[in-house]
Amino acid sequence: MASSPIQLRIRNLQSREVGVAAFETESEALLWLSARPAFVEVMGMAGQVSVPTEVQERLRAAMRPMDGDERLAEREMELAVEKEDLEREKAARAHEVEAQARHQETMRTADPERLMEIRWRFDSGMILTDAHDPRSIPDVARDAVLAWIAERNEWVAARGQTVGECTVKVWPGKMPAKEDERVKEGRFVPVTADEKR
């Protein structure tokens, strides 16, 4: 039986460039691996769904082991990658902190009559979905949410269910002229009535 083409994923330990080493036969791959070029790491098979296990074992066994210089280059590359990952994480955290600070300032100076998004759970009551929204939930908004929940409870009662949690957008104070409902929109998750006991 003719051997199948072999493709190996490779990476240069000095430049970090990645690529593919392709061979027409297993024999060619074995020969290349036994004299693996300096500072070229073999990372595994490339783009092949099914290479027999015994073939992969022969390929691994044939590969020239890394020498001291290559092991050192590999470690230096790993440390460089770790450092870059840490720097990216640090930059991402700084960006998040900055974005939160901007959002907090926006919330602090935003129109207090704007829509208020409220989350309600049967076991924990009402909170604002935005932790940076400094407003307190007024009674008129609480009453509107409770009335909205009561109406949905009627919808699902015949199925032995009740509202378990919901998120509702409600006008907390003076309503815009074109609005005739205090609750703008909402969504809820029904649960079996027993779950609320």
MDAnalysis code that builds the backbone (N, CA, C; Angstrom):
import MDAnalysis as mda
import numpy as np

u = mda.Universe.empty(591, n_residues=197, atom_resindex=np.repeat(np.arange(197), 3), trajectory=True)
u.add_TopologyAttr("name", ["N", "CA", "C"] * 197)
u.add_TopologyAttr("resid", np.arange(1, 198))
u.add_TopologyAttr("resname", ["MET", "ALA", "SER", "SER", "PRO", "ILE", "GLN", "LEU", "ARG", "ILE", "ARG", "ASN", "LEU", "GLN", "SER", "ARG", "GLU", "VAL", "GLY", "VAL", "ALA", "ALA", "PHE", "GLU", "THR", "GLU", "SER", "GLU", "ALA", "LEU", "LEU", "TRP", "LEU", "SER", "ALA", "ARG", "PRO", "ALA", "PHE", "VAL", "GLU", "VAL", "MET", "GLY", "MET", "ALA", "GLY", "GLN", "VAL", "SER", "VAL", "PRO", "THR", "GLU", "VAL", "GLN", "GLU", "ARG", "LEU", "ARG", "ALA", "ALA", "MET", "ARG", "PRO", "MET", "ASP", "GLY", "ASP", "GLU", "ARG", "LEU", "ALA", "GLU", "ARG", "GLU", "MET", "GLU", "LEU", "ALA", "VAL", "GLU", "LYS", "GLU", "ASP", "LEU", "GLU", "ARG", "GLU", "LYS", "ALA", "ALA", "ARG", "ALA", "HIS", "GLU", "VAL", "GLU", "ALA", "GLN", "ALA", "ARG", "HIS", "GLN", "GLU", "THR", "MET", "ARG", "THR", "ALA", "ASP", "PRO", "GLU", "ARG", "LEU", "MET", "GLU", "ILE", "ARG", "TRP", "ARG", "PHE", "ASP", "SER", "GLY", "MET", "ILE", "LEU", "THR", "ASP", "ALA", "HIS", "ASP", "PRO", "ARG", "SER", "ILE", "PRO", "ASP", "VAL", "ALA", "ARG", "ASP", "ALA", "VAL", "LEU", "ALA", "TRP", "ILE", "ALA", "GLU", "ARG", "ASN", "GLU", "TRP", "VAL", "ALA", "ALA", "ARG", "GLY", "GLN", "THR", "VAL", "GLY", "GLU", "CYS", "THR", "VAL", "LYS", "VAL", "TRP", "PRO", "GLY", "LYS", "MET", "PRO", "ALA", "LYS", "GLU", "ASP", "GLU", "ARG", "VAL", "LYS", "GLU", "GLY", "ARG", "PHE", "VAL", "PRO", "VAL", "THR", "ALA", "ASP", "GLU", "LYS", "ARG"])
u.atoms.positions = np.array([
    [0.843, -1.191, 0.000],
    [0.000, 0.000, 0.000],
    [0.885, 1.250, 0.000],
    [0.603, 2.171, -0.891],
    [1.376, 3.410, -0.961],
    [1.071, 4.269, 0.262],
    [2.109, 4.900, 0.817],
    [1.898, 5.737, 1.990],
    [1.245, 7.053, 1.597],
    [0.481, 7.590, 2.522],
    [-0.245, 8.835, 2.256],
    [0.672, 10.033, 2.474],
    [0.346, 11.161, 1.845],
    [1.104, 12.392, 2.098],
    [1.028, 12.768, 3.586],
    [2.078, 13.390, 4.076],
    [2.166, 13.788, 5.479],
    [2.339, 15.303, 5.548],
    [1.568, 15.940, 6.422],
    [1.715, 17.377, 6.656],
    [1.942, 17.604, 8.148],
    [2.984, 18.373, 8.455],
    [3.328, 18.656, 9.842],
    [3.241, 20.147, 10.119],
    [2.678, 20.499, 11.266],
    [2.668, 21.906, 11.692],
    [4.023, 22.205, 12.329],
    [4.664, 23.258, 11.868],
    [5.984, 23.601, 12.379],
    [6.021, 25.066, 12.812],
    [6.998, 25.363, 13.691],
    [7.171, 26.741, 14.160],
    [8.661, 27.008, 14.357],
    [9.094, 28.155, 13.905],
    [10.477, 28.553, 14.100],
    [10.628, 29.101, 15.516],
    [11.533, 28.534, 16.275],
    [11.695, 28.911, 17.673],
    [12.312, 30.291, 17.848],
    [12.903, 30.819, 16.811],
    [13.530, 32.136, 16.911],
    [12.630, 33.243, 16.379],
    [11.998, 32.994, 15.228],
    [11.142, 34.028, 14.633],
    [9.668, 33.863, 15.020],
    [9.301, 32.673, 15.548],
    [7.925, 32.301, 15.886],
    [7.049, 32.104, 14.649],
    [7.636, 32.157, 13.485],
    [6.857, 31.947, 12.262],
    [6.351, 30.509, 12.233],
    [5.080, 30.367, 11.897],
    [4.484, 29.032, 11.827],
    [4.224, 28.671, 10.371],
    [4.183, 27.386, 10.123],
    [3.953, 26.948, 8.746],
    [3.669, 25.463, 8.704],
    [3.770, 24.911, 7.521],
    [3.501, 23.493, 7.298],
    [4.643, 22.890, 6.502],
    [5.113, 21.744, 6.945],
    [6.093, 20.960, 6.182],
    [5.339, 19.794, 5.576],
    [5.322, 19.720, 4.257],
    [4.535, 18.705, 3.555],
    [5.454, 17.690, 2.877],
    [5.083, 16.420, 2.938],
    [5.874, 15.346, 2.360],
    [4.956, 14.390, 1.605],
    [5.425, 13.913, 0.470],
    [4.615, 13.019, -0.362],
    [4.453, 11.642, 0.272],
    [5.476, 11.224, 1.011],
    [5.427, 9.886, 1.599],
    [5.858, 9.928, 3.052],
    [5.519, 8.889, 3.755],
    [5.952, 8.756, 5.143],
    [7.472, 8.686, 5.216],
    [8.078, 7.999, 4.256],
    [9.539, 7.858, 4.256],
    [10.222, 9.210, 4.186],
    [9.705, 10.109, 3.347],
    [10.286, 11.447, 3.240],
    [10.148, 12.192, 4.565],
    [8.996, 12.058, 5.200],
    [8.769, 12.725, 6.477],
    [9.715, 12.188, 7.549],
    [9.908, 10.867, 7.563],
    [10.808, 10.257, 8.545],
    [12.233, 10.747, 8.351],
    [12.662, 10.840, 7.107],
    [14.013, 11.310, 6.816],
    [14.187, 12.755, 7.264],
    [13.187, 13.604, 6.965],
    [13.255, 15.027, 7.345],
    [13.278, 15.181, 8.864],
    [12.444, 14.386, 9.547],
    [12.371, 14.475, 11.009],
    [13.668, 14.034, 11.671],
    [14.317, 13.032, 11.108],
    [15.561, 12.535, 11.708],
    [16.664, 13.587, 11.636],
    [16.561, 14.489, 10.651],
    [17.540, 15.572, 10.503],
    [16.847, 16.922, 10.639],
    [15.829, 16.973, 11.479],
    [15.012, 18.186, 11.642],
    [15.875, 19.444, 11.647],
    [15.502, 20.446, 10.825],
    [16.307, 21.674, 10.779],
    [16.428, 22.327, 12.153],
    [17.533, 22.985, 12.368],
    [17.775, 23.636, 13.648],
    [16.707, 24.690, 13.942],
    [16.256, 24.711, 15.178],
    [15.294, 25.698, 15.691],
    [13.920, 25.613, 15.014],
    [13.611, 24.460, 14.447],
    [12.278, 24.232, 13.887],
    [11.561, 23.236, 14.785],
    [10.496, 23.704, 15.416],
    [9.708, 22.862, 16.311],
    [8.570, 22.206, 15.542],
    [8.381, 20.911, 15.741],
    [7.261, 20.203, 15.132],
    [6.130, 20.164, 16.152],
    [5.006, 20.786, 15.787],
    [3.904, 20.949, 16.733],
    [2.842, 19.857, 16.605],
    [2.905, 19.083, 15.544],
    [1.926, 18.020, 15.363],
    [1.509, 17.895, 13.912],
    [0.459, 17.105, 13.697],
    [-0.065, 16.922, 12.347],
    [-0.828, 18.175, 11.925],
    [-0.842, 18.408, 10.621],
    [-1.511, 19.605, 10.096],
    [-2.589, 19.213, 9.102],
    [-3.821, 19.555, 9.424],
    [-4.916, 19.427, 8.465],
    [-5.236, 18.024, 8.011],
    [-4.904, 17.047, 8.832],
    [-5.209, 15.671, 8.457],
    [-6.128, 15.062, 9.494],
    [-7.250, 14.569, 9.022],
    [-8.265, 14.048, 9.935],
    [-7.854, 12.701, 10.512],
    [-7.324, 11.821, 9.660],
    [-7.033, 10.463, 10.127],
    [-5.661, 10.008, 9.653],
    [-4.715, 10.071, 10.569],
    [-3.396, 9.489, 10.330],
    [-3.279, 8.339, 11.313],
    [-3.023, 7.143, 10.829],
    [-2.959, 5.987, 11.726],
    [-2.038, 6.241, 12.917],
    [-2.444, 5.736, 14.057],
    [-1.667, 5.941, 15.282],
    [-0.250, 5.422, 15.135],
    [-0.109, 4.283, 14.472],
    [1.227, 3.707, 14.341],
    [2.139, 4.583, 13.491],
    [1.552, 5.266, 12.506],
    [2.334, 6.191, 11.682],
    [2.792, 7.374, 12.526],
    [1.867, 7.945, 13.321],
    [2.225, 9.072, 14.173],
    [3.314, 8.684, 15.170],
    [3.243, 7.462, 15.685],
    [4.262, 7.004, 16.632],
    [5.619, 6.895, 15.955],
    [5.629, 6.401, 14.718],
    [6.901, 6.300, 13.992],
    [7.483, 7.683, 13.715],
    [6.609, 8.629, 13.376],
    [7.076, 9.984, 13.112],
    [7.687, 10.603, 14.367],
    [6.996, 10.438, 15.504],
    [7.519, 10.989, 16.757],
    [8.858, 10.360, 17.126],
    [8.940, 9.037, 16.940],
    [10.169, 8.322, 17.308],
    [11.346, 8.740, 16.431],
    [11.064, 9.131, 15.189],
    [12.138, 9.478, 14.249],
    [12.676, 10.884, 14.456],
    [11.930, 11.742, 15.153],
    [12.308, 13.145, 15.223],
    [13.573, 13.373, 16.048],
    [14.470, 14.149, 15.502],
    [15.697, 14.504, 16.218],
    [15.341, 15.287, 17.475],
    [15.866, 14.862, 18.636],
    [15.570, 15.595, 19.878],
    [16.163, 17.003, 19.825],
    [15.562, 17.893, 20.597],
    [16.102, 19.251, 20.675],
    [17.444, 19.231, 21.385],
    [18.363, 20.055, 20.892],
    [19.636, 20.202, 21.591],
    [19.518, 21.339, 22.612],
    [20.602, 21.619, 23.312],
    [20.563, 22.626, 24.363],
    [20.186, 24.009, 23.865],
    [20.724, 24.415, 22.727],
    [20.411, 25.734, 22.180],
    [18.935, 25.840, 21.813],
    [18.384, 24.755, 21.276],
    [16.974, 24.770, 20.882],
    [16.068, 24.808, 22.111],
    [16.422, 24.068, 23.148],
    [15.625, 24.097, 24.380],
    [15.652, 25.485, 25.000],
    [16.808, 26.129, 24.949],
    [16.916, 27.489, 25.469],
    [16.055, 28.444, 24.646],
    [16.099, 28.310, 23.308],
    [15.282, 29.165, 22.442],
    [13.802, 28.933, 22.687],
    [13.427, 27.676, 22.917],
    [12.025, 27.355, 23.196],
    [11.567, 28.027, 24.490],
    [12.410, 27.974, 25.534],
    [12.053, 28.585, 26.811],
    [11.968, 30.097, 26.692],
    [12.901, 30.698, 25.950],
    [12.876, 32.147, 25.748],
    [11.606, 32.560, 25.014],
    [11.197, 31.749, 24.027],
    [9.977, 32.046, 23.296],
    [8.755, 31.943, 24.211],
    [8.724, 30.903, 25.049],
    [7.597, 30.732, 25.979],
    [7.508, 31.909, 26.937],
    [8.661, 32.359, 27.450],
    [8.661, 33.495, 28.370],
    [8.196, 34.773, 27.670],
    [8.610, 34.958, 26.412],
    [8.193, 36.137, 25.655],
    [6.688, 36.123, 25.423],
    [6.155, 34.945, 25.098],
    [4.710, 34.821, 24.871],
    [3.946, 35.102, 26.168],
    [4.459, 34.564, 27.291],
    [3.806, 34.806, 28.576],
    [3.802, 36.305, 28.909],
    [4.931, 36.960, 28.651],
    [5.025, 38.393, 28.924],
    [4.035, 39.176, 28.071],
    [3.928, 38.807, 26.791],
    [2.989, 39.500, 25.901],
    [1.551, 39.268, 26.337],
    [1.246, 38.045, 26.777],
    [-0.109, 37.748, 27.258],
    [-0.443, 38.597, 28.480],
    [0.524, 38.711, 29.404],
    [0.300, 39.512, 30.606],
    [0.094, 40.981, 30.254],
    [0.866, 41.469, 29.291],
    [0.738, 42.868, 28.881],
    [-0.616, 43.114, 28.232],
    [-1.090, 42.150, 27.434],
    [-2.417, 42.288, 26.815],
    [-3.511, 42.292, 27.875],
    [-3.378, 41.393, 28.868],
    [-4.367, 41.341, 29.940],
    [-4.368, 42.641, 30.745],
    [-3.168, 43.166, 31.011],
    [-3.059, 44.414, 31.754],
    [-3.706, 45.559, 30.986],
    [-3.446, 45.614, 29.682],
    [-4.033, 46.662, 28.845],
    [-5.546, 46.511, 28.786],
    [-6.032, 45.268, 28.711],
    [-7.477, 45.035, 28.660],
    [-8.144, 45.464, 29.972],
    [-7.477, 45.168, 31.107],
    [-8.034, 45.583, 32.405],
    [-8.071, 47.101, 32.517],
    [-6.992, 47.745, 32.063],
    [-6.946, 49.206, 32.121],
    [-8.039, 49.810, 31.250],
    [-8.251, 49.199, 30.087],
    [-9.299, 49.678, 29.188],
    [-10.670, 49.506, 29.835],
    [-10.863, 48.381, 30.513],
    [-12.145, 48.120, 31.166],
    [-12.394, 49.127, 32.292],
    [-11.360, 49.401, 33.079],
    [-11.490, 50.369, 34.166],
    [-11.842, 51.748, 33.607],
    [-11.165, 52.112, 32.519],
    [-11.430, 53.410, 31.887],
    [-12.851, 53.465, 31.339],
    [-13.285, 52.374, 30.709],
    [-14.639, 52.332, 30.152],
    [-15.681, 52.417, 31.264],
    [-15.428, 51.753, 32.385],
    [-16.372, 51.807, 33.501],
    [-16.435, 53.211, 34.089],
    [-15.278, 53.863, 34.174],
    [-15.258, 55.229, 34.708],
    [-16.056, 56.170, 33.806],
    [-15.894, 56.004, 32.495],
    [-16.668, 56.836, 31.558],
    [-18.157, 56.547, 31.698],
    [-18.494, 55.264, 31.838],
    [-19.899, 54.886, 31.972],
    [-20.496, 55.446, 33.261],
    [-19.729, 55.373, 34.355],
    [-20.212, 55.913, 35.624],
    [-20.488, 57.411, 35.508],
    [-19.598, 58.122, 34.832],
    [-19.788, 59.563, 34.667],
    [-21.019, 59.835, 33.809],
    [-21.194, 59.018, 32.765],
    [-22.375, 59.168, 31.914],
    [-23.651, 58.939, 32.709],
    [-23.654, 57.900, 33.544],
    [-24.824, 57.598, 34.360],
    [-25.101, 58.715, 35.366],
    [-24.024, 59.281, 35.912],
    [-24.185, 60.316, 36.940],
    [-24.837, 61.577, 36.378],
    [-24.555, 61.873, 35.125],
    [-25.054, 63.118, 34.533],
    [-26.223, 62.899, 33.571],
    [-26.658, 61.648, 33.417],
    [-27.736, 61.353, 32.455],
    [-29.088, 61.838, 32.984],
    [-30.044, 61.945, 32.083],
    [-31.397, 62.383, 32.423],
    [-32.008, 61.433, 33.456],
    [-32.368, 61.904, 34.632],
    [-32.942, 61.024, 35.655],
    [-34.300, 60.443, 35.261],
    [-34.940, 61.036, 34.260],
    [-36.250, 60.548, 33.821],
    [-36.130, 59.498, 32.712],
    [-34.910, 59.140, 32.336],
    [-34.717, 58.149, 31.265],
    [-35.252, 56.783, 31.712],
    [-35.419, 55.896, 30.742],
    [-35.893, 54.552, 31.056],
    [-35.009, 53.898, 32.109],
    [-35.646, 53.175, 32.983],
    [-34.949, 52.452, 34.042],
    [-35.145, 50.956, 33.781],
    [-34.047, 50.228, 33.718],
    [-34.157, 48.776, 33.505],
    [-34.033, 48.074, 34.847],
    [-35.075, 47.346, 35.191],
    [-35.167, 46.702, 36.500],
    [-35.207, 45.188, 36.325],
    [-34.423, 44.516, 37.142],
    [-34.467, 43.045, 37.169],
    [-35.141, 42.617, 38.463],
    [-36.073, 41.678, 38.337],
    [-36.799, 41.160, 39.507],
    [-36.675, 39.652, 39.550],
    [-36.430, 39.124, 40.731],
    [-36.455, 37.677, 40.953],
    [-37.346, 37.399, 42.151],
    [-38.054, 36.284, 42.080],
    [-39.012, 35.973, 43.145],
    [-38.332, 35.828, 44.505],
    [-37.027, 35.489, 44.517],
    [-36.351, 35.252, 45.791],
    [-35.413, 36.386, 46.214],
    [-35.351, 37.450, 45.390],
    [-34.427, 38.526, 45.772],
    [-34.952, 39.926, 45.488],
    [-36.141, 40.037, 44.935],
    [-36.736, 41.350, 44.731],
    [-36.184, 42.100, 43.538],
    [-36.206, 43.430, 43.599],
    [-35.853, 44.280, 42.458],
    [-34.501, 44.948, 42.624],
    [-33.765, 44.981, 41.525],
    [-32.522, 45.759, 41.467],
    [-32.421, 46.363, 40.066],
    [-31.627, 47.405, 39.940],
    [-31.335, 47.944, 38.619],
    [-30.329, 47.033, 37.932],
    [-30.525, 46.795, 36.642],
    [-29.599, 45.908, 35.925],
    [-28.221, 46.548, 35.776],
    [-28.168, 47.864, 35.754],
    [-26.896, 48.570, 35.629],
    [-26.413, 48.965, 37.023],
    [-25.335, 48.317, 37.473],
    [-24.814, 48.584, 38.814],
    [-24.307, 50.013, 38.961],
    [-24.056, 50.693, 37.851],
    [-23.544, 52.061, 37.913],
    [-24.638, 53.115, 37.820],
    [-25.868, 52.674, 37.691],
    [-26.994, 53.617, 37.670],
    [-27.240, 54.062, 39.117],
    [-27.036, 55.350, 39.432],
    [-27.134, 55.799, 40.826],
    [-28.564, 56.013, 41.319],
    [-29.541, 55.888, 40.452],
    [-30.921, 56.187, 40.850],
    [-31.483, 55.104, 41.768],
    [-32.381, 55.496, 42.632],
    [-33.138, 54.520, 43.409],
    [-34.431, 54.234, 42.651],
    [-35.000, 53.080, 42.894],
    [-36.223, 52.696, 42.195],
    [-37.413, 53.338, 42.908],
    [-38.131, 54.239, 42.249],
    [-39.263, 54.906, 42.904],
    [-40.469, 53.963, 43.013],
    [-41.371, 54.308, 43.922],
    [-42.548, 53.467, 44.139],
    [-43.375, 53.309, 42.877],
    [-43.480, 54.353, 42.073],
    [-44.307, 54.269, 40.873],
    [-43.738, 53.234, 39.909],
    [-42.406, 53.107, 39.868],
    [-41.781, 52.111, 39.007],
    [-41.963, 50.714, 39.594],
    [-41.817, 50.599, 40.910],
    [-42.014, 49.292, 41.564],
    [-43.440, 48.790, 41.339],
    [-44.399, 49.687, 41.512],
    [-45.802, 49.295, 41.334],
    [-46.067, 48.859, 39.900],
    [-45.464, 49.568, 38.938],
    [-45.669, 49.210, 37.529],
    [-45.087, 47.839, 37.224],
    [-43.907, 47.555, 37.758],
    [-43.278, 46.247, 37.535],
    [-44.114, 45.144, 38.172],
    [-44.579, 45.350, 39.395],
    [-45.395, 44.338, 40.079],
    [-46.694, 44.080, 39.330],
    [-47.302, 45.143, 38.796],
    [-48.533, 44.973, 38.019],
    [-48.240, 44.190, 36.741],
    [-47.093, 44.463, 36.122],
    [-46.686, 43.761, 34.896],
    [-46.477, 42.283, 35.199],
    [-45.844, 41.986, 36.346],
    [-45.618, 40.603, 36.750],
    [-46.947, 39.905, 37.021],
    [-47.857, 40.587, 37.701],
    [-49.154, 39.991, 38.029],
    [-49.912, 39.616, 36.763],
    [-49.832, 40.465, 35.756],
    [-50.508, 40.168, 34.491],
    [-49.907, 38.929, 33.833],
    [-48.589, 38.809, 33.861],
    [-47.939, 37.623, 33.257],
    [-48.240, 36.367, 34.057],
    [-48.386, 36.517, 35.365],
    [-48.759, 35.356, 36.175],
    [-50.108, 34.797, 35.744],
    [-51.024, 35.684, 35.375],
    [-52.329, 35.241, 34.886],
    [-52.174, 34.465, 33.579],
    [-51.227, 34.886, 32.746],
    [-51.025, 34.218, 31.462],
    [-50.591, 32.755, 31.644],
    [-49.725, 32.519, 32.638],
    [-49.110, 31.186, 32.755],
    [-49.711, 30.333, 33.869],
    [-50.656, 30.882, 34.612],
    [-51.227, 30.169, 35.760],
    [-51.861, 28.847, 35.349],
    [-52.520, 28.827, 34.186],
    [-53.196, 27.604, 33.739],
    [-52.207, 26.462, 33.497],
    [-50.956, 26.784, 33.285],
    [-49.933, 25.753, 33.061],
    [-49.233, 25.384, 34.371],
    [-49.734, 25.907, 35.484],
    [-49.099, 25.630, 36.771],
    [-47.784, 26.371, 36.936],
    [-47.655, 27.507, 36.232],
    [-46.416, 28.267, 36.287],
    [-46.647, 29.654, 36.867],
    [-45.541, 30.313, 37.129],
    [-45.569, 31.685, 37.621],
    [-44.284, 32.365, 37.173],
    [-44.238, 33.664, 37.229],
    [-43.023, 34.388, 36.831],
    [-41.933, 34.134, 37.863],
    [-40.792, 33.629, 37.392],
    [-39.662, 33.383, 38.282],
    [-38.709, 34.558, 38.330],
    [-38.507, 35.161, 37.172],
    [-37.681, 36.360, 37.098],
    [-38.044, 37.126, 35.841],
    [-37.712, 38.398, 35.830],
    [-38.017, 39.211, 34.667],
    [-37.095, 40.423, 34.622],
    [-36.999, 40.990, 33.439],
    [-36.294, 42.252, 33.242],
    [-37.258, 43.189, 32.545],
    [-37.469, 44.360, 33.141],
    [-38.488, 45.281, 32.653],
    [-37.894, 46.678, 32.503],
    [-38.210, 47.326, 31.379],
    [-37.834, 48.726, 31.194],
    [-39.053, 49.586, 31.487],
    [-38.872, 50.528, 32.412],
    [-40.013, 51.293, 32.903],
    [-39.630, 52.769, 33.031],
    [-40.612, 53.639, 32.774],
    [-40.395, 55.072, 32.986],
    [-40.493, 55.353, 34.475],
    [-39.444, 55.898, 35.098],
    [-39.451, 56.051, 36.559],
    [-40.138, 57.315, 37.069],
    [-40.382, 58.250, 36.171],
    [-40.979, 59.515, 36.615],
    [-41.937, 60.027, 35.568],
    [-41.709, 61.259, 35.136],
    [-42.553, 61.845, 34.105],
    [-42.373, 61.085, 32.796],
    [-43.495, 60.683, 32.196],
    [-43.441, 59.901, 30.962],
    [-43.428, 60.820, 29.751],
    [-42.731, 60.419, 28.690],
    [-42.757, 61.200, 27.443],
    [-44.179, 61.344, 26.925],
    [-44.437, 62.409, 26.188],
    [-45.799, 62.722, 25.727],
    [-46.408, 61.604, 24.900],
    [-45.587, 60.906, 24.122],
    [-46.127, 59.886, 23.223],
    [-46.282, 58.514, 23.893],
    [-45.915, 58.412, 25.157],
    [-46.011, 57.133, 25.862],
    [-47.288, 57.097, 26.697],
    [-48.006, 55.978, 26.611],
    [-49.200, 55.844, 27.425],
    [-49.115, 54.666, 28.405],
    [-47.998, 53.947, 28.378],
    [-47.770, 52.848, 29.323],
    [-46.461, 53.096, 30.062],
    [-46.488, 52.938, 31.378],
    [-45.271, 53.178, 32.150],
    [-44.215, 52.115, 31.846],
    [-44.645, 50.878, 31.638],
    [-43.701, 49.814, 31.263],
    [-43.490, 49.870, 29.757],
    [-42.277, 50.074, 29.358],
    [-41.958, 50.179, 27.934],
    [-41.875, 48.800, 27.290],
    [-41.142, 47.911, 27.939],
    [-40.993, 46.544, 27.433],
    [-40.466, 45.667, 28.549],
    [-40.564, 44.377, 28.340],
    [-40.053, 43.457, 29.352],
    [-40.008, 42.034, 28.840],
    [-39.289, 41.211, 29.553],
    [-39.242, 39.785, 29.239],
    [-39.193, 39.028, 30.568],
    [-39.730, 37.822, 30.548],
    [-39.775, 37.081, 31.797],
    [-39.513, 35.607, 31.566],
    [-39.143, 34.926, 32.647],
    [-38.894, 33.487, 32.622],
    [-39.894, 32.834, 33.568],
    [-40.785, 31.994, 33.037],
    [-41.735, 31.321, 33.912],
    [-41.107, 30.092, 34.573],
    [-41.551, 29.787, 35.779],
    [-41.123, 28.570, 36.465],
    [-42.360, 27.884, 37.011],
    [-42.208, 26.605, 37.364],
    [-43.352, 25.941, 37.972],
    [-43.644, 26.591, 39.312],
    [-44.883, 26.653, 39.672],
    [-45.280, 27.358, 40.891],
    [-44.602, 26.776, 42.118],
    [-44.313, 25.470, 42.109],
    [-43.683, 24.825, 43.265],
    [-42.303, 25.379, 43.544],
    [-41.610, 25.842, 42.503],
    [-40.244, 26.330, 42.674],
    [-40.182, 27.604, 43.523],
    [-41.294, 28.287, 43.669],
    [-41.304, 29.546, 44.414],
    [-41.629, 29.356, 45.877],
    [-41.946, 28.120, 46.262],
    [-42.323, 27.890, 47.653],
    [-41.076, 27.787, 48.546],
])
